[in-house]
Structures are given as structure tokens and as C-alpha cells.
Amino acid sequence: MENKTDNKASDFIKGELLKLEKKSFTVHIIATTICYIGITFWLNAIRTTAPLWFVWALIIIQFALYFSIFIVSYRRSVVCGLNKNISILIFTILAILGRINDWELAIIPLTIIVMLIFSMKAKNVSNSKKHLLPKRPN
């Protein structure tokens, strides 16, 4: 009887950790995207009138936010069970295509939607949170 209760408690904790990770990923990816879009619009509005050093500072921040979208997606895809090498290849190609061909208006929303779907279907707790799970007796 005690083993059944322990399993229920362990499953409950795992479920709560999964919910926490899903919400954390969702907030992180949406906040990063909103910041990227905001910086992009602001940069386009002030590019011709702002000092050059300020424009370059905003461009650096914009690039950091852009690549952060793909880095966060890569890290979450590994937690969701995708192969690390395949994930690196996919997100590198997407990030480069978005910048080179200026397809970011299609690639960013597509990446976010696909990763949100993968994230919602995730059944694994990330390695950084596994220590929070109770040890199951053998």
C-alpha cells in the first residue's frame, strides 16, 4: 500500500515539475520574442536619427535576442527527447536562414509554434530538475 502511495506522490511531483518547465519555457520564449520584435521596431524607427554607437548597441541586443530564441528552443527540444545533434543542425539552419534570406517573419513564429507543441507533449523532466524528484524504491 505504501509503495502505491509513493508512486502517486512521485507521479504528482513529476507532473508538477513538467507543468513548471512548460510554463517557464512558454514565458521565456514569448518574452524573448516580444523583446526582439520591440527592439526591431524601435531600431527601424530611430536608425536614421540616432547616434551610430546607439544603433550598433541596439543591433547587438537584437542579434542576441534573435539567437536566444533558437538557443532556448534547442535546449527545450533536447529535454523533449529530440537528438542533440539533429536539434543543433535544425536550429542552426533555421537561425541562419532567418537572417540571410530575411525569412524571420516566417521562421520565428513557426519555431515558436512547433516548440510550444513539443513542449506541451514533453514527458521528461530536464536534468536540472531531476534532483527534485523523489527516489523510487526498487
Summary of the structure (lengths in Angstrom):
residues: 138
radius of gyration: 19.4
end to end distance: 14.8
largest distance: 72.5
contacts: 358
relative contact order: 0.16
helix: 80%
strand: 0%
